[in-house]
């Protein structure tokens, strides 16, 4: 009988040895997908960078480098919130953290949307559903407008796994 967890990313022979984070948001160790929900959640919550800006997961005692196929974080959802009359967009990240959208929304050559998060230390890839939540807020000038906040939609290329730098963009 087929395992209900099976999908095209059950095993990846094309990934490097060690810890690997796929562009679909799945963790792998030595090519085998991490199915344990608790371990996957721990890995997501433990993503950071070392002093040289390399990607690592750490629980405080253990430190493991990893390779990300795309952005090392995922935006799972976007919520329009109003606090004391001030509007903002809140991003729910794969780390379990919620933070406000700051700055531009970058559309890569692959047409996928990414934003800078974590105090400018990471790119985060928006899931399709998170990106669709922005669509009604996009005006005819290519800007996501919420209250006083303006988030231009730009195109850019970048090594999404590396620490963000201002991308080469066109508006």
Protein Blocks (a to p, Z undefined) as FASTA:
>chain_A
ZZfkbcfklpcckbcehjdddfkopaceehiacfblklmmmmmmmgccdfkopacddehj
accddddfbdfbdcfbdcdddeehiacdddddfkopacddehjddddfkopacddeehhp
accdddfklmmmmmmmpcfkopacehjbccddddddddfkbccddddddZZ
